[in-house]
Amino acid sequence: MRAGHTSPTLEFFDAGHALGSAGVMLRGKKETLFFTGDVCFHDQTILRSARFEDVKADVLIMETTRGNRATPAGFSRAKEVDRLAASIQRVLKRKGTVLIPAFALGRTQEILAMLALLMREGKIPKQPVYIGGLGRVFTEIYDLEAHRAHRQHTNLKLTEALNLVVAAREELENMKLRGSRIFVLTAGMMTENTAAHELAARMVGEEKHGIFFVGYADPDAPGGRLKKSRRGETFVLSPSAGQVTHKCDVEDFDLTAHANREDLLDFVGQVSPRVIFLGHGDVDSRAWFAEQIHARWPKIKIHQPEPGKMIEA
């Protein structure tokens, strides 16, 4: 670096979304820009909330994932966990199979930690948990980083607390679905050619089983189609699975790793930017934030950028 030359600097802030997730502060000669990335402002089972307390910036780029979803009165994450435990217990008692589709990084480890704690507390029976190979890899990384990450339960090693069984796809295809089993399998949206998709296609038509969603599923993905269906309805799960009839339990649990919209709106007030870019959210999610920000802070300039288009802030 030449003497007297000042380059922009980058600072990384723990975003609390998944292991390694970060908000990024770009400091230039005259202005600052902060990018939230995916962020979570509440504690999860493993990871603690984002550490964005001192963030101030001239320009803010912010996710809006949950802009179209208000937090219900009386909602608590603990209640959702108890509801999940009761649903798992119900399926296991009738000798059914539980499938929890989950993204390999982040969601899988959160759900495994949740299951480990529920088993420790006696809320669900201690038994093997079947996972995919990629989920196992990321789980081992979470264990290796347990004492370095900003997390709860630093002594909880998932590979030790649970009897994890890696289920290869070929095994799943031939495994008989009986005897009370729990599967936490990728992918979270049950996209075709994944273990979660293949298992769900086998389970959906039998009443004793349960498929429990713990995260977002695109409405056009197999997981989204299953979420939208009603018990007794016949619908196309996917081109490869064809038509299926929804007979098993299907439930959705709000255990998000994204910030609630109310918390994100408060964060805008903390950052106090002159310009804000709204991204990573559906049209109605971004529209909610734009309306709320304009009403509270009319001087903030709001952009909703389109892919590939340059904007001068």
C-alpha positions, 0 to 999 in steps of 0.5 A, spaced: 500 500 500 502 506 498 503 511 503 497 516 504 493 511 500 486 509 503 483 503 501 476 501 502 475 496 508 471 491 510 468 489 517 464 482 518 459 482 523 456 475 526 449 475 523 446 469 527 443 465 521 447 459 520 454 458 522 459 463 518 453 467 516 455 475 516 453 482 515 458 486 511 460 493 513 464 497 507 467 503 509 469 508 504 473 515 504 466 518 505 460 513 506 459 507 509 455 501 506 452 495 510 449 489 507 445 484 512 445 478 508 440 473 511 440 475 519 436 473 525 435 477 531 432 472 535 436 466 539 435 459 535 437 452 538 444 453 537 446 459 534 445 466 538 442 472 535 446 477 530 451 482 533 449 488 529 448 492 536 453 498 534 451 498 526 450 505 523 451 506 515 449 511 510 447 506 505 443 499 507 442 493 503 437 489 507 433 482 506 426 482 507 424 475 507 419 475 512 416 482 510 409 478 508 409 475 515 406 478 521 408 475 528 402 472 531 400 475 538 402 470 543 407 467 539 413 464 542 419 459 539 418 455 545 411 453 544 413 451 537 418 447 539 413 444 544 408 443 538 413 439 534 415 435 540 407 433 541 406 432 533 413 427 533 410 423 539 403 422 536 406 419 530 411 415 533 406 412 538 402 409 532 408 406 529 409 411 523 415 415 520 417 422 521 420 426 516 423 433 517 425 436 510 431 441 512 437 444 508 443 441 510 447 447 512 444 450 518 436 448 518 439 440 519 443 442 525 438 446 529 433 441 528 438 435 530 440 440 536 432 441 538 431 433 537 437 432 542 434 436 547 427 434 547 430 427 548 434 429 554 428 432 557 424 426 555 419 429 551 420 424 545 423 417 546 431 416 545 432 413 538 436 413 532 435 419 527 437 418 520 440 423 516 443 424 509 451 424 508 451 432 506 447 433 513 452 429 517 458 433 514 456 440 516 453 437 523 461 435 524 463 442 522 458 445 527 461 440 532 468 442 531 466 449 531 462 449 537 467 453 542 469 458 537 462 460 534 457 465 538 452 459 540 448 456 546 450 449 548 457 449 547 458 443 550 452 439 546 456 435 540 450 433 536 454 427 533 455 424 540 448 427 543 444 423 538 445 416 535 445 419 528 445 414 522 447 416 515 442 413 510 444 412 503 439 414 498 439 406 495 437 404 503 431 409 503 428 406 497 429 399 500 427 401 507 420 399 510 417 404 513 415 401 519 417 401 527 417 409 529 423 412 525 425 419 525 428 422 518 432 429 518 433 429 510 435 434 505 432 438 501 428 443 505 424 444 499 423 436 497 426 438 490 426 432 486 432 427 486 433 428 493 432 423 499 427 428 502 423 428 496 423 420 495 421 418 502 416 423 502 413 420 495 413 414 499 410 416 506 404 421 503 399 416 502 399 413 508 395 416 514 400 413 520 406 418 517 408 425 518 411 430 514 413 436 518 416 443 515 421 447 519 423 452 514 421 456 507 418 452 501 417 455 494 410 454 492 412 451 486 417 446 489 414 439 491 415 441 498 410 447 497 405 443 493 405 438 499 404 444 504 398 447 500 394 441 499 389 438 503 388 432 507 384 427 502 386 431 496 390 428 490 395 432 486 401 432 482 407 432 487 412 432 482 413 430 475 417 424 477 413 422 483 406 424 479 400 424 482 399 422 490 394 423 495 395 427 501 393 422 507 399 423 512 400 428 517 403 435 514 404 440 519 408 447 518 412 449 524 415 457 524 422 455 527 425 460 522 432 462 522 430 469 519 429 476 522 422 477 524 419 483 520 418 487 526 425 486 528 428 488 521 424 495 521 427 497 528 434 495 525 432 500 520 431 505 525 438 504 529 442 504 522 439 510 520 441 510 513 439 515 508 438 510 502 436 503 503 436 497 498 430 492 499 432 485 497 431 477 498 424 477 499 417 476 495 414 482 491 409 483 497 415 482 502 419 488 499 412 492 498 411 492 506 417 494 508 417 500 503 411 502 506 413 502 513 419 505 512 416 511 508 411 512 513 416 512 519 422 515 516 420 519 510 427 522 508 430 515 507 430 514 499 428 507 498 430 502 492 427 495 490 433 493 485 431 489 479 436 484 477 442 486 472 440 494 473 445 499 475 442 504 480 446 510 483 444 511 490 
